[in-house]
Amino acid sequence: MVVAAAAARRPRSRDAARWRRFVWRSNGASRAAFVFLGLIVAIAVAPGLAARYDPIEMSPDAVLALPSAAHPFGTSRVVYGARTSLGYAVLATAISTAAGTVIGVTTAYYSGAFDTLVMRAVDVLMAFPGILLALIVVTLLGPGLTHAMVAVGIGQTPGVGRVVRSATLGAKGNLYIEASRAAGGSGAWIMRRHLLPNIRHIILVLATLGYGTAILAGASLSFLGLGAQPPTPEWGSMLETARGYLQSNWWVGVLPGVVLGVTLLCVNVVGDQLRDILDPSLRLD
């Protein structure tokens, strides 16, 4: 049991060293992405600091007005849209990460007929593109942003489960797992104390990259009218509303589109950087 405990503690020191390496050696693009995401998250948490107007209050004198120094992103809908788009994507990512992790770890650990049965069901779900599976689920549940994010989470779960299962199979063959079994550790205890700590870097990267996918999928469903419903401010629904004004008032659609695109780019950059930080195969020097 001492050997098993020591082996479980080693990833913490390796991860700490990789975080220190990121602080001192990360490139400018990665740091800029972190700063931008920090700013967007701060705006999403406290949109009132960046916008002074109610996002659903009508202002006839400011309809389709050009951006100005006082309102560079409009009166407030783009700002409040950050809370909607980023906040609900957390729900989708939490669903896919939690469900995929449970499926992947349990099937890899117990294997046998249980693994075969569950993985065949996962293979059937993976035959559908994630957005198509989300469309099927949200059609069954009904339109609405909460239903859309639940659908996106379900759509991403099969891919997460498959990757986590592969990572668990690799960690399962380590000697400290056998030592834990010989010492009388239960399956649930081994999975919680040994398997999960050794694949957490993979789960974190999957969650980060899945978060960007959830933002895009949520915006796509809102664009199709299946996600956020008027007058809720959300970047995808704002793009759908702006379609009829692109030739005369281009900024109505360009501004939320640019913010959405830059946010997705920064999330992907952060995900790639986290992979480099936490990948155990990378050298620390």
N, C-alpha and C positions, 0 to 999 in steps of 0.2 A: 504493500500500500504506500510505503514511503517513496518507492521508485515511481509509482503512478502519479503521486502528488507532485513530485519534482518535475516529471515530464509535463504535467499540465501547467506548471508555472513558467516554463521556458518561453512559450509564445509571448507572454507579457513583456519580458525584457527585450525580445526581438522587436516587438511592435513599438516599444518606447524608443528604441534606437532609430527605427525608421521614421517616426514622427520628428525626432530631432534632426534627422537628415533632411526631411521636407522643409523644416523651418529655415535651415541654412543653405540648402542647395536647390530648392524648387525654382523653376524658371518664372519669368515675369508674367507669362500667360496664366499659369496656375494661380499665382497670387492675385492677379487681377480678377480671375473668375471667382475666387473666394471672396474678395472684397465686394464684387458686384452682387453675388448671392447674399452676402451678409446685409447689403443695403436693401435688396428686394425683400428679404425676410423681415427686416426691421419695418419696412413700409407695410408689409402684410399684417404684422402684429399690431402696429399703431398707425393706420392709414390717416387718422385725423391730424397727425403731425405734418403730412405732406399735402393734404387736401382740406379745404375749409368748407366745402359744400356737401350737402346730402347727395349721394350718387343717384337716387331715384326721384329727387325733387325736380320738377319741371322749371326751366329757366328760359322762357320764350325769347328773351333778348340775347341769349348766348347760344342758341341753337346753331350748330354747324359753324361756330365762330373759329377763326384761325387760332392756332396756338400762339401764346404770348409769353412774355417774360414772367408774368404773374401766374400763368397756367400753361407751362410748357407741354403738358400731356392732357390738355383739356381741363374741364372743371374738376372732375374727381373720379369718373368711371374707370379709367385705366388704373388709377391708384387703388381703388377699392376692388378692382378686378384681380389684383395680385392676391388679396386675402382669399378670394373665392377659388381661384385657380390653384394656388399653392396649398391652401388649406385642405381642400378636398382631395388633392393628389396624395396627401399624407395618408388619408383613409385607404385609398386604393393600394398604396405601397405597403401599408401595415397588413392588409388582408393577404396580399400575394406573398409577402415575406414570411408571415407567420404560418399560413397554410402550407406554402411550399417547403418551408423548413421542417415542419412536422411530418409531411409526407416523405420528404427525402431522407431524413434521419431514421425514421422508424422503418421504412422499407429496406434501407441498406443494412440496418442492424439486425433485424429479424429475418430478412431474406426469405427463401423458400417460397411456398405457395402464396403467402401474403404479399411478398414483393412482386411476384409474377402477376397476380390479379390486379394490384393497384397500378403497376406500371403499364399494363395493357390499357387500363382506363385512361391513364395519362397520355399514352400514345394516341388514343382516339381523340382526345381533346386537342393535342398538339397538331392534329391533322387540319384543324381550323386555324386560320390566321387570328392573332389575338384580337384585332379590332372587330373581326367578323363574329368571334365568340362573344365579345362584349355587346355587339349589336343584338345578338340573339337573346342574351340575358336581359338587357335593358328593355327589349320588346316584351319579354315575359313579365318583368317587374313594373313596367310603365315608365314614361318620361319623368325626368327629375334629376338634379345633379347628384343627390345621394345615391339613387339607384344606378346612375351612370358610373359613379366611382366604385360601387360594389361590383358592377359588371366588369369594369376594367381590372379590378383586383382579381376576380375569378379568371378573367382571360389571361392574366400574367402568371397565375399559379402553376400551371403545368410546366412551363419553362424553368421557373425557379426550383420546383421540386426535382426536375431531372438533373440540374446542375448540382444541387445540394446532395442528392443521392450519390453522384459520382465522387464528390469530395469526401463524403462520409465513408464510402467504400475504401478510399485510399487511407483515411485515418484509422479505419477499423482494424487494419492489419498490423498496427504498431504493437510492440511488446507490452507496453503499459496497459493496453486494453485487456490482454490476456492475464496480466498480473492482477488487474481489478476483478476479473471474473474469478480467478483462483482464490482471491481474498474474500469472495462471497458478495461482491457488489451486484446489486440488481441491475436489470437492463435500463430502467429509468434513471438510476443514479449514474451509471456509466455514460449514458447519453448526455445527461445534464452537466456532469463534472469533467468529462474528458473529451467526448466527441464534439460537442458544441463549442467549447473554447478553442479547439484546434481548427475549426472551419469558420470561425466567426468573421475572419477577414474576407472570405468569399461571400458570406451572407451580407456583409456591409457593402461590398462593391455591387452585388446584385441589387440591393435596396437603392443604392444611389443611382445606378443606371435605370432601374425600374421606375424611379421617381420621375425622371425626365420623360420616360415613355408614358407614364400616367398623366402628366401634365398635357402632353400632346394628344393622347387619346381622349381625355376629358374635353379639351378644346374642340376636337373633331366631332365628338358626340353633340356638344353644344351647338356647333356650327350646323349640324344636321337637324337641330331642334329636339334632340333627345336628352340633352343635358340640362344646363341652367335654363330656366324659363324666365321670360321678361317679368318684372324689370330688374332681376338680379344682375349686377355687373359681373361679367366674366369674359375673358379675352376671346374665346371662341365664339360666343354669342355676339360679341361686339363686331367681330369680323363678318358674321353673317348679316348683321344689320347694315354694315357699311357697304355691302355689295352694290347697292343702288346709288351710291354717292361717289364712287371712285373716280368717275370722269369729271365731276364738278367740285367735289370736296375730298380730295385724295387723302388728306391727313386723318380723316375719320377712321379709315381702315389701316393706314400705314403705321400709325403710332402703336396701337395694340399689337399689330403683327410684328413690328420691330422688337418690342419688349418681349413678346413671346419667343421669338427666334433667338434673341440674345440670351434669354434665361435658359433655354434648352441647350444652347451651345456651352454656357458656363457649367451647367449640371453635368454635361458629358465630359468636359475638361476636368472637373473635380472628380468624377468617377474614375477617369483614367489615372489621375494622380494618386487617388487612394489605392488603386490596384498596384501601382508601382511601390507605394509605401508599404503595403501589407503583404505583398506576395512573398512567401517564405523562400522562393527560389532565387530572389535577387540578393546580391551581395551588399553588405552594409558599408564597404569602404568606397 
